[in-house]
């Protein structure tokens, strides 16, 4: 019983010993390295050197990483928030090695945030998510910090998403312009009233965790013999991309990879295409999102707008010139070939007039040559005008005493003494 109690007391003493104490591989009362310590702000481990040594190396979790500078300290790119073993070893000189643990292990390891993941998306957004630790207290709460490992500048997250118990499980940064694209540390610290909660962290560059958005087609043109499509990908961190194209022409489906941001096809016909991109500078880059499928129907090439406008203007001018030419030609033809007037035939006209007179009812006129039975011929089928000044042409029939044919004359009824000798024609009012 006494031996067991002594052993338990010994282990309790070891556990209560500060973790920053120096552990030696031997029991040298005058070690060459003393007071091994960690400076988290300056990210370096230093010590006090006693004696002459020519070379010292620093180790992290038993992995050699740095050669000591001036044999007095080692500088690290970053100090993990999880408990980590740091050690030094004299490689040329009196043999010596020692180690410290930083930070001190507190709380339950499984109470820390799990599955911490961060990614850049939609060009300008950064999101980190994690799961609540399996052994986290009921009042556990988590907060995320982003730290630039070159400038050591820190940015706390201000936009959180909580689960149904009110615990932060996601964080988002809306402005990447204030963040550094260089190496960054994403750490999630936990807090609770019941017990300490260890932190969780990952170290990444922003371009390494960027999920590229789908390429955007900027221009496209095609006809029966030729097609060209151009696109672009937006990113704050990279300009060199590789693209994968999925094209389908009829029943033929083809996949193609290229570093050009354009596609040229001959005799394209009707085809569909979609595109995705990835970084080319990374060792194992992941593909971004597929773009929406675009369909192109390549028929006859439409005329350019300027050419269409020019053809319309020329057509209008030609039509106007043709009209002017026809009008001028008609006027010239009228002048060169005027219409020939109708030649009057006295014989046919005389016969036609007699037929017209004999065909209608005759009335005896009050004016005529003495001894001539005056007859007035009316126009057949014509009504009298209501105007008193309207005149009708009449013909008086009769034989002269001498037997001569009546002559043609003109006069007014009631004016100039009536009929003329020998009979004839007169104009009378009916």
C-alpha positions as CSV (number, residue, x, y, z in Angstrom):
1,X,0.0,0.0,0.0
2,X,2.8,2.3,0.9
3,X,4.6,1.7,-2.4
4,X,1.5,2.4,-4.4
5,X,0.9,5.6,-2.4
6,X,4.5,6.7,-3.1
7,X,4.1,6.0,-6.8
8,X,0.9,8.0,-7.0
9,X,2.5,10.9,-5.2
10,X,5.4,10.9,-7.7
11,X,3.0,11.0,-10.7
12,X,1.1,13.9,-9.1
13,X,4.3,15.8,-8.7
14,X,5.2,15.3,-12.3
15,X,1.8,16.4,-13.5
16,X,1.9,19.6,-11.4
17,X,5.4,20.5,-12.7
18,X,5.1,23.5,-15.1
19,X,5.2,22.5,-18.7
20,X,7.8,25.1,-19.5
21,X,10.4,23.4,-17.4
22,X,13.5,22.0,-19.0
23,X,13.7,18.3,-19.3
24,X,17.2,16.9,-19.8
25,X,18.2,13.6,-21.3
26,X,20.9,13.2,-18.7
27,X,21.5,14.4,-15.2
28,X,24.2,17.0,-16.1
29,X,24.2,19.5,-13.2
30,X,25.5,22.1,-15.6
31,X,23.5,21.9,-18.8
32,X,24.5,24.1,-21.8
33,X,20.8,25.2,-22.4
34,X,18.6,26.6,-19.6
35,X,15.3,28.3,-19.3
36,X,13.7,27.0,-22.4
37,X,10.6,29.2,-23.1
38,X,8.1,30.2,-25.8
39,X,7.2,33.8,-26.9
40,X,3.8,33.5,-28.7
41,X,3.8,37.1,-29.8
42,X,7.1,37.0,-31.6
43,X,6.5,33.3,-32.5
44,X,9.9,32.1,-31.4
45,X,11.3,29.7,-28.8
46,X,14.4,30.9,-27.0
47,X,16.8,29.8,-24.2
48,X,19.9,30.7,-22.2
49,X,23.1,29.2,-23.6
50,X,25.9,28.2,-21.3
51,X,29.0,26.7,-22.9
52,X,30.4,26.3,-26.3
53,X,28.2,24.6,-29.0
54,X,28.5,24.9,-32.7
55,X,25.0,23.8,-33.9
56,X,21.5,23.5,-32.4
57,X,18.3,22.3,-34.1
58,X,14.7,22.9,-33.2
59,X,11.9,20.2,-33.5
60,X,8.1,20.4,-33.5
61,X,6.4,17.1,-32.4
62,X,9.7,15.3,-33.0
63,X,10.0,16.7,-36.5
64,X,13.1,18.8,-37.3
65,X,12.1,22.1,-38.7
66,X,14.6,24.9,-38.1
67,X,18.3,25.5,-37.3
68,X,18.7,27.8,-34.4
69,X,19.7,31.3,-35.1
70,X,22.8,32.5,-33.2
71,X,22.3,29.3,-31.2
72,X,19.9,31.2,-29.0
73,X,16.4,30.9,-30.5
74,X,14.2,29.4,-33.3
75,X,11.5,31.3,-35.1
76,X,8.3,29.6,-36.3
77,X,5.9,30.6,-39.0
78,X,3.0,30.2,-36.5
79,X,2.3,28.8,-33.2
80,X,-0.6,26.3,-33.2
81,X,-3.3,26.8,-30.6
82,X,-3.4,23.1,-29.8
83,X,-0.9,21.7,-27.3
84,X,2.3,21.0,-29.2
85,X,5.7,19.7,-28.2
86,X,8.7,21.9,-29.0
87,X,12.2,20.6,-28.4
88,X,15.9,21.5,-29.0
89,X,18.9,19.3,-29.6
90,X,22.6,20.1,-29.7
91,X,24.0,18.3,-32.7
92,X,27.5,19.6,-32.6
93,X,28.9,20.0,-29.1
94,X,28.1,18.5,-25.7
95,X,25.1,16.2,-26.2
96,X,21.9,17.8,-24.9
97,X,18.2,17.9,-25.6
98,X,15.1,19.3,-23.9
99,X,11.5,20.1,-24.7
100,X,8.4,22.1,-23.6
101,X,4.7,21.9,-24.3
102,X,2.8,25.0,-25.6
103,X,0.1,25.9,-25.0
104,X,-0.7,24.0,-21.9
105,X,-3.3,21.4,-22.4
106,X,-6.5,22.4,-20.7
107,X,-10.0,20.9,-20.7
108,X,-11.2,18.0,-22.8
109,X,-9.7,17.6,-26.2
110,X,-13.1,16.5,-27.7
111,X,-14.8,19.6,-26.5
112,X,-13.0,21.6,-29.1
113,X,-14.8,22.6,-32.4
114,X,-14.6,19.8,-35.0
115,X,-14.4,19.6,-38.7
116,X,-13.3,23.2,-39.2
117,X,-13.6,24.1,-42.9
118,X,-13.1,27.4,-44.6
119,X,-13.7,28.4,-48.3
120,X,-13.9,31.4,-50.5
121,X,-16.9,31.5,-52.8
122,X,-18.9,33.8,-55.0
123,X,-15.7,35.8,-55.6
124,X,-16.0,38.1,-52.6
125,X,-17.2,35.9,-49.7
126,X,-15.3,33.8,-47.1
127,X,-17.2,31.3,-45.0
128,X,-16.0,29.0,-42.2
129,X,-18.1,26.3,-40.6
130,X,-17.5,23.7,-37.8
131,X,-19.3,21.3,-35.6
132,X,-19.8,21.4,-31.8
133,X,-17.4,19.2,-30.0
134,X,-18.8,15.8,-28.9
135,X,-17.8,16.4,-25.3
136,X,-18.4,20.1,-25.2
137,X,-20.3,21.5,-22.2
138,X,-23.9,22.5,-22.7
139,X,-23.1,26.2,-22.4
140,X,-20.1,26.0,-24.8
141,X,-19.7,28.9,-27.3
142,X,-17.2,29.3,-30.1
143,X,-15.6,32.3,-31.8
144,X,-13.4,32.4,-34.9
145,X,-10.4,34.6,-35.6
146,X,-8.4,35.0,-38.8
147,X,-4.7,35.8,-38.5
148,X,-2.2,36.7,-41.2
149,X,0.9,34.7,-40.4
150,X,3.2,37.3,-42.1
151,X,1.9,40.5,-40.6
152,X,0.4,38.8,-37.5
153,X,-2.7,41.0,-38.0
154,X,-6.0,39.5,-36.6
155,X,-9.6,39.9,-37.7
156,X,-12.4,38.6,-35.5
157,X,-15.6,37.3,-37.2
158,X,-18.6,39.5,-36.8
159,X,-21.3,37.5,-38.6
160,X,-22.2,34.2,-37.1
161,X,-24.9,31.5,-37.8
162,X,-26.1,29.6,-34.8
163,X,-27.7,26.2,-34.4
164,X,-30.9,25.5,-32.6
165,X,-29.2,25.7,-29.2
166,X,-27.7,29.1,-29.9
167,X,-24.1,27.9,-30.4
168,X,-22.1,29.5,-33.2
169,X,-21.4,27.0,-35.9
170,X,-20.6,29.2,-38.9
171,X,-18.9,32.5,-39.7
172,X,-18.8,34.7,-42.8
173,X,-16.6,37.6,-44.0
174,X,-18.2,39.8,-46.7
175,X,-15.1,41.9,-47.6
176,X,-12.0,40.0,-48.8
177,X,-10.2,43.2,-49.7
178,X,-9.1,43.7,-46.1
179,X,-7.8,40.1,-45.8
180,X,-4.4,38.9,-47.0
181,X,-4.2,36.3,-49.7
182,X,-1.0,35.0,-48.1
183,X,-0.9,32.3,-45.4
184,X,-3.6,32.7,-42.9
185,X,-4.6,30.9,-39.7
186,X,-8.3,30.2,-39.0
187,X,-8.7,29.4,-35.3
188,X,-11.9,28.7,-33.3
189,X,-11.6,29.3,-29.5
190,X,-14.1,27.8,-27.2
191,X,-15.4,29.1,-23.8
192,X,-17.6,27.7,-21.1
193,X,-18.4,28.3,-17.4
194,X,-18.0,24.6,-16.7
195,X,-14.6,23.8,-18.0
196,X,-11.9,25.2,-20.4
197,X,-12.3,24.3,-24.1
198,X,-9.3,23.8,-26.4
199,X,-9.1,25.6,-29.7
200,X,-9.2,24.3,-33.2
201,X,-7.4,25.7,-36.2
202,X,-6.4,25.3,-39.8
203,X,-3.7,27.1,-41.8
204,X,-4.5,28.0,-45.5
205,X,-4.0,30.6,-48.2
206,X,-7.1,32.2,-49.6
207,X,-6.5,31.1,-53.2
208,X,-5.9,27.5,-51.9
209,X,-9.5,27.4,-50.5
210,X,-11.2,29.3,-53.2
211,X,-14.1,27.6,-54.9
212,X,-14.2,29.2,-58.4
213,X,-17.6,30.4,-59.6
214,X,-18.9,29.3,-63.0
215,X,-17.3,31.0,-66.0
216,X,-19.4,33.7,-67.6
217,X,-19.8,33.8,-71.4
218,X,-18.9,37.3,-72.5
219,X,-19.4,37.0,-76.3
220,X,-20.6,34.5,-78.8
221,X,-21.0,34.6,-82.6
222,X,-21.6,32.0,-85.2
223,X,-22.9,31.2,-88.7
224,X,-23.1,28.1,-90.9
225,X,-19.3,27.8,-91.3
226,X,-17.8,29.3,-88.1
227,X,-18.4,29.8,-84.4
228,X,-16.5,31.5,-81.6
229,X,-17.4,31.7,-77.9
230,X,-15.4,33.6,-75.2
231,X,-15.8,33.6,-71.4
232,X,-14.1,34.8,-68.2
233,X,-13.7,33.8,-64.6
234,X,-13.5,36.3,-61.7
235,X,-11.0,35.8,-58.9
236,X,-9.1,38.1,-56.5
237,X,-6.1,35.8,-56.2
238,X,-5.4,34.1,-59.5
239,X,-5.4,34.8,-63.2
240,X,-4.2,31.5,-64.6
241,X,-6.9,28.9,-65.0
242,X,-7.6,25.7,-66.8
243,X,-11.1,25.0,-68.3
244,X,-13.1,22.0,-68.9
245,X,-15.8,22.1,-71.7
246,X,-18.7,19.8,-72.2
247,X,-20.0,20.1,-75.7
248,X,-22.8,18.2,-77.4
249,X,-23.6,18.3,-81.1
250,X,-26.6,16.1,-81.9
251,X,-25.9,12.7,-80.2
252,X,-22.2,13.3,-79.9
253,X,-21.0,14.4,-76.4
254,X,-17.4,15.6,-76.0
255,X,-15.2,16.7,-73.0
256,X,-12.3,19.0,-73.6
257,X,-9.7,20.7,-71.4
258,X,-7.9,23.9,-72.4
259,X,-6.1,26.9,-70.9
260,X,-7.7,29.2,-73.6
261,X,-10.7,31.2,-72.6
262,X,-12.3,30.8,-76.0
263,X,-13.7,28.1,-78.2
264,X,-13.6,28.0,-82.0
265,X,-15.6,25.5,-84.1
266,X,-15.9,24.9,-87.8
267,X,-19.3,24.0,-89.3
268,X,-20.9,24.1,-85.9
269,X,-24.5,23.6,-86.7
270,X,-26.6,23.5,-83.5
271,X,-24.7,22.6,-80.3
272,X,-24.7,23.1,-76.5
273,X,-21.8,23.9,-74.2
274,X,-21.1,24.4,-70.5
275,X,-17.8,25.3,-68.8
276,X,-16.0,25.0,-65.4
277,X,-12.6,26.2,-64.3
278,X,-9.8,25.5,-61.8
279,X,-6.5,27.0,-60.8
280,X,-3.4,25.8,-62.7
281,X,-0.8,26.8,-60.1
282,X,-2.0,24.4,-57.4
283,X,-0.8,20.8,-57.1
284,X,-4.2,19.2,-56.9
285,X,-6.8,21.9,-57.6
286,X,-10.4,21.1,-57.5
287,X,-12.9,22.1,-60.2
288,X,-15.3,24.9,-59.7
289,X,-18.9,25.1,-60.5
290,X,-20.4,24.3,-64.0
291,X,-21.9,27.1,-65.9
292,X,-25.4,27.0,-67.2
293,X,-25.8,25.1,-70.4
294,X,-25.8,27.4,-73.4
295,X,-27.4,26.5,-76.7
296,X,-26.3,27.9,-80.1
297,X,-28.1,27.6,-83.4
298,X,-25.7,28.6,-86.1
299,X,-27.5,29.5,-89.4
300,X,-26.9,32.1,-92.0
301,X,-24.9,35.0,-90.8
302,X,-27.0,38.1,-90.3
303,X,-25.9,41.3,-92.1
304,X,-24.2,43.9,-89.9
305,X,-26.4,46.8,-88.8
306,X,-24.3,49.3,-90.7
307,X,-24.6,47.3,-93.9
308,X,-28.3,46.9,-93.5
309,X,-28.7,50.6,-93.1
310,X,-26.6,51.3,-96.1
311,X,-28.6,49.0,-98.3
312,X,-31.9,50.6,-97.2
313,X,-30.5,54.0,-98.0
314,X,-29.3,53.0,-101.4
315,X,-32.6,51.3,-102.2
316,X,-34.5,54.4,-101.2
317,X,-32.3,56.6,-103.4
318,X,-32.6,54.2,-106.3
319,X,-36.4,54.2,-106.1
320,X,-36.6,58.0,-105.9
321,X,-34.3,58.3,-108.9
322,X,-36.4,55.8,-110.9
323,X,-39.6,57.8,-110.1
324,X,-38.0,61.1,-111.2
325,X,-36.6,59.5,-114.3
326,X,-40.1,58.2,-115.3
327,X,-41.7,61.5,-114.6
328,X,-39.2,63.3,-116.8
329,X,-39.5,60.8,-119.5
330,X,-43.3,61.1,-119.6
331,X,-43.0,64.9,-119.9
332,X,-40.5,64.6,-122.7
333,X,-42.7,62.1,-124.5
334,X,-45.6,64.5,-124.2
335,X,-43.6,67.3,-125.8
336,X,-42.1,65.1,-128.5
337,X,-45.4,63.3,-129.4
338,X,-48.4,65.6,-128.6
339,X,-51.9,64.0,-129.0
340,X,-53.3,64.4,-132.5
341,X,-56.7,66.3,-132.5
342,X,-59.7,64.5,-134.0
343,X,-60.5,65.6,-137.6
344,X,-64.2,66.5,-138.0
345,X,-66.0,64.8,-140.9
346,X,-68.8,67.2,-142.1
347,X,-70.7,64.5,-144.0
348,X,-70.8,62.0,-141.1
349,X,-71.5,64.7,-138.6
350,X,-74.4,66.0,-140.8
351,X,-76.0,62.5,-141.1
352,X,-75.6,61.9,-137.4
353,X,-77.3,65.2,-136.5
354,X,-80.3,64.4,-138.9
355,X,-80.7,61.0,-137.2
356,X,-80.7,62.6,-133.8
357,X,-83.4,65.1,-134.9
358,X,-85.7,62.6,-136.6
359,X,-85.5,60.1,-133.8
360,X,-87.1,62.5,-131.2
361,X,-90.5,64.2,-131.0
362,X,-90.6,67.5,-133.0
363,X,-92.5,70.6,-131.8
364,X,-93.5,73.4,-134.0
365,X,-91.6,76.6,-133.2
366,X,-92.9,80.1,-133.2
367,X,-90.0,81.4,-135.1
368,X,-89.3,80.5,-138.7
369,X,-89.0,81.8,-142.2
370,X,-92.1,83.1,-143.6
371,X,-93.9,80.4,-145.6
372,X,-91.8,77.6,-143.9
373,X,-93.5,75.4,-141.5
374,X,-91.0,75.8,-138.6
375,X,-90.2,72.6,-136.6
376,X,-88.1,72.4,-133.6
377,X,-86.1,69.3,-132.8
378,X,-85.4,68.3,-129.3
379,X,-82.6,66.2,-128.0
380,X,-83.9,62.7,-127.2
381,X,-83.7,61.5,-123.6
382,X,-82.7,64.9,-122.1
383,X,-84.6,66.8,-119.5
384,X,-85.1,70.5,-119.5
385,X,-82.9,72.4,-117.2
386,X,-84.5,74.6,-114.6
387,X,-82.3,77.4,-115.4
388,X,-84.0,79.9,-117.7
389,X,-80.8,80.8,-119.5
390,X,-80.1,77.2,-120.7
391,X,-80.0,76.9,-124.5
392,X,-80.9,74.0,-126.8
393,X,-79.8,73.6,-130.3
394,X,-82.8,73.3,-132.7
395,X,-83.3,72.7,-136.3
396,X,-86.0,74.2,-138.4
397,X,-87.4,72.2,-141.2
398,X,-89.0,73.6,-144.3
399,X,-88.7,74.2,-148.0
400,X,-88.0,77.5,-149.6
401,X,-90.0,79.0,-152.3
402,X,-87.1,78.6,-154.5
403,X,-86.7,74.9,-153.6
404,X,-83.2,75.4,-152.3
405,X,-81.9,73.6,-149.3
406,X,-81.9,75.5,-146.1
407,X,-78.6,76.9,-145.0
408,X,-77.0,76.6,-141.6
409,X,-77.3,79.7,-139.4
410,X,-77.3,80.7,-135.8
411,X,-79.5,83.1,-133.8
412,X,-81.6,83.5,-130.8
413,X,-85.3,83.0,-130.5
414,X,-87.1,86.3,-130.3
415,X,-83.9,88.2,-131.1
416,X,-82.8,89.5,-134.5
417,X,-86.3,89.0,-136.3
418,X,-86.6,85.2,-136.3
419,X,-85.7,83.0,-139.2
420,X,-83.4,83.9,-142.1
421,X,-84.3,83.6,-145.7
422,X,-83.9,80.2,-147.2
423,X,-84.4,78.4,-143.8
424,X,-81.6,77.0,-141.7
425,X,-80.3,76.3,-138.2
426,X,-80.9,78.5,-135.2
427,X,-80.2,78.4,-131.4
428,X,-83.4,78.8,-129.4
429,X,-84.4,78.7,-125.7
430,X,-87.0,75.9,-125.0
